[in-house]
Amino acid sequence: MKKFINEFKEFALQGNVFDLAIGVIIGGAFTAIVNSMVTDIITPIISLIANTSNFETLEYVMRDAVLSPEGEVIKEAVVFRYGSFLDSVISFLIIAFIIFLMVRALNRFKRNEAVVEEAPTPSDEVVLLEKIYETLQENKDIRK
């Protein structure tokens, strides 16, 4: 059991786990911002185009409700609520686009970081061979 706890502690304290936790928290906050933008800015514009006061109430009734003579519902109506679905699709597309832009920027940053890295130092054998080559070149020049 102690080995299991130590392995879990090692896993939990790795940088990747903290990065993931931070990403989840920021993602939750970001989702709230995007949902507000869709609900408060984009949806009213689409509602204006669709000529409805509330975009989320857009629906198509496939079967009307069956009512008793007293007005009680015997069978519920079958309704295709596409307004709320479109709201979710718009939110998803915005979030996916912004994540795409973030990943793209991160990949560019990583590519630039890789270019900045120094060339590896040559091994001892390579340095020795270069010295031998230089010595041979000097001896060649002396003979002429």
C-alpha positions as CSV (number, residue, x, y, z in Angstrom):
1,M,0.0,0.0,0.0
2,K,2.9,2.3,0.8
3,K,4.3,1.8,-2.7
4,F,1.0,2.6,-4.3
5,I,0.7,5.9,-2.2
6,N,4.3,6.8,-3.2
7,E,3.5,6.2,-6.9
8,F,0.4,8.3,-6.7
9,K,2.2,11.1,-4.9
10,E,4.9,11.0,-7.7
11,F,2.2,11.1,-10.3
12,A,0.2,13.9,-8.7
13,L,3.3,16.1,-8.2
14,Q,4.4,15.9,-11.8
15,G,4.2,19.1,-13.8
16,N,1.7,17.6,-16.3
17,V,-0.9,17.0,-13.7
18,F,-0.7,20.6,-12.5
19,D,-0.8,21.9,-16.1
20,L,-3.9,19.8,-16.7
21,A,-5.6,21.1,-13.5
22,I,-4.8,24.7,-14.5
23,G,-6.1,24.0,-18.0
24,V,-9.4,22.6,-16.7
25,I,-9.9,25.6,-14.4
26,I,-9.2,28.1,-17.2
27,G,-11.3,26.1,-19.6
28,G,-14.3,26.3,-17.2
29,A,-13.9,30.1,-16.9
30,F,-13.4,30.4,-20.7
31,T,-16.5,28.3,-21.4
32,A,-18.5,30.7,-19.2
33,I,-17.3,33.6,-21.2
34,V,-18.0,32.0,-24.5
35,N,-21.5,30.9,-23.4
36,S,-22.2,34.5,-22.3
37,M,-21.0,35.8,-25.6
38,V,-23.2,33.3,-27.5
39,T,-26.3,33.9,-25.3
40,D,-26.0,37.7,-24.9
41,I,-24.4,38.8,-28.2
42,I,-24.6,36.2,-31.0
43,T,-28.0,34.7,-30.2
44,P,-29.9,38.0,-30.3
45,I,-28.4,38.7,-33.7
46,I,-29.6,35.3,-35.0
47,S,-33.0,35.9,-33.3
48,L,-33.3,39.2,-35.2
49,I,-32.6,37.4,-38.5
50,A,-34.9,34.5,-37.6
51,N,-37.6,37.0,-36.5
52,T,-38.1,35.6,-33.1
53,S,-37.8,37.1,-29.6
54,N,-36.0,34.2,-28.0
55,F,-33.7,32.0,-30.0
56,E,-33.8,29.2,-27.6
57,T,-37.5,28.8,-28.0
58,L,-37.1,28.0,-31.7
59,E,-38.7,24.6,-32.2
60,Y,-40.6,22.4,-34.6
61,V,-43.7,20.6,-33.3
62,M,-43.7,17.1,-34.9
63,R,-46.9,16.0,-33.1
64,D,-49.2,18.2,-31.1
65,A,-50.1,17.3,-27.5
66,V,-53.3,15.3,-27.1
67,L,-55.6,16.9,-24.6
68,S,-58.6,15.6,-22.7
69,P,-61.9,17.6,-22.9
70,E,-61.0,19.1,-19.5
71,G,-57.7,20.3,-20.9
72,E,-55.4,17.8,-19.3
73,V,-52.4,16.5,-21.3
74,I,-53.0,12.8,-22.3
75,K,-50.0,12.6,-24.6
76,E,-47.1,15.0,-24.6
77,A,-46.2,16.9,-27.7
78,V,-43.2,15.7,-29.7
79,V,-41.1,18.7,-30.2
80,F,-37.7,19.2,-32.0
81,R,-36.0,22.0,-30.2
82,Y,-33.4,23.3,-32.5
83,G,-32.8,26.7,-31.1
84,S,-31.0,25.5,-28.0
85,F,-29.1,22.9,-30.1
86,L,-27.9,25.7,-32.4
87,D,-26.8,27.7,-29.3
88,S,-24.6,24.7,-28.2
89,V,-23.2,24.3,-31.7
90,I,-22.2,27.9,-32.0
91,S,-20.6,27.8,-28.5
92,F,-18.7,24.6,-29.6
93,L,-17.4,26.2,-32.8
94,I,-16.2,29.3,-31.0
95,I,-14.4,27.3,-28.3
96,A,-12.9,24.9,-30.9
97,F,-11.7,27.8,-33.1
98,I,-10.0,29.6,-30.1
99,I,-8.4,26.3,-29.0
100,F,-7.1,25.8,-32.6
101,L,-5.6,29.3,-32.5
102,M,-4.0,28.6,-29.1
103,V,-2.5,25.3,-30.3
104,R,-1.3,26.9,-33.5
105,A,0.5,29.7,-31.5
106,L,2.0,27.2,-29.1
107,N,3.3,25.1,-32.0
108,R,4.9,28.2,-33.6
109,F,6.5,29.1,-30.2
110,K,7.9,25.5,-29.9
111,R,9.2,25.6,-33.4
112,N,11.0,28.9,-32.7
113,E,12.3,27.6,-29.5
114,A,13.8,24.5,-31.3
115,V,15.6,26.8,-33.7
116,V,17.2,28.8,-30.9
117,E,18.8,25.7,-29.3
118,E,22.6,25.5,-29.7
119,A,24.3,23.0,-31.9
120,P,25.5,20.0,-29.9
121,T,29.1,20.0,-28.9
122,P,31.3,17.6,-30.9
123,S,32.5,14.4,-29.2
124,D,36.1,13.9,-28.2
125,E,36.8,11.7,-31.2
126,V,35.5,14.4,-33.6
127,V,37.7,17.1,-31.9
128,L,40.8,14.8,-32.2
129,L,40.1,14.1,-35.8
130,E,39.8,17.8,-36.5
131,K,43.2,18.4,-34.9
132,I,44.8,15.6,-36.9
133,Y,43.3,17.1,-40.1
134,E,44.6,20.6,-39.2
135,T,48.0,19.2,-38.5
136,L,48.1,17.3,-41.8
137,Q,47.0,20.5,-43.6
138,E,49.8,22.5,-42.0
139,N,52.4,19.8,-42.8
140,K,51.2,19.8,-46.4
141,D,51.7,23.6,-46.7
142,I,55.2,23.3,-45.2
143,R,56.3,20.7,-47.8
144,K,55.4,23.0,-50.7
